[in-house]
Amino acid sequence: MIASRHNPAVRRVRALTHKRARDQTGLYLAEGIRLVAQALAVGAPVQEVIVAPELLRSDFARTLVERSQTAGMPILIVTPDVFLSFSVRERAQGLAAIVRQRWAGLAEMRPQRDARWVALWEPQDPGNLGAILRTSDAVGASGVILLGASTDPHDPTAVRASMGAIFSQRLVRASFAEFTRWASEQGCAVVGAAGGAAMDYRTYHYTAPFALLMGSEQHGLTAEQQAACDALVRIPMVGGSDSLNLAVATSVILYEAFNQLGAPVGRQHEFARA
């Protein structure tokens, strides 16, 4: 059991709370019983499980650790003090995992007939990005395309907000020009969201494959980006606020598309169980 915060293995884990180390190593930290369980369940590329036995209060968590040990997965055992040195939760649960990042290339993506994607222009809030990943997974979307200078989807806040969707959703990085060229070549309609759009998001007839394009939290989509869309929709508002939170607005539109189109082929059984 490692008891020093200055142990090289511990410093390596703690470094993953910072973007620079995540970029250099291609790894990220997933903390909490639910996240570790989901990572193991879906076969995410877990590199190491970290456990503070004295903090574990769950028989399920202990079983996860035992199964990981039996499977030959590397286990880092630390004291509560060491675990708290890299924990970002208000109440540490004593279980975390180091996971390898998985990025997909835009050129590799061949949207199926009923596919839907989310494309985000320079989202800056990791909590918003994590929540969007969660909704994208919930409606059966293929993944999230990050355009421009985006926040890191592997930031601890984004990972936690994704509630495990980070392990199943495909992540793509691209420029806006690359995205529009890809969408045109693949016959993927681009539906943009803009406050000044003439069409209500509920009256638009969604057809797949399509990509929902959302602008940044501060500035939305530029005029040039709006012009590149096949359609623009707006979410009507009657209160004093002039905009919705990015994650909320994305969820509203995605669920309207889901209401019209249903679940993608191969995902219907999952929604039937829900």
Secondary structure, 3 states (H helix, E strand, C coil): CECCCCCHHHHHHHHCCCHHHHHHHCEEEEECHHHHHHHHHCCCCEEEEEECHHHCCCHHHHHHHHHHHHCCCCEEEECHHHHHCCCCCCCCCCEEEEEECCCECHHHCCCCCCCEEEEEECCCCHHHHHHHHHHHHHCCCCEEEEECCCCCCCCHHHHHHHCCHHHCCEEEEECHHHHHHHHHHHCCEEEEECCCCCEECCCCCCCCCEEEEECECCCECCHHHHHCCCEEEECCCCCCCCCCCHHHHHHHHHHHHHHHHCCCCCCHHHHHHC
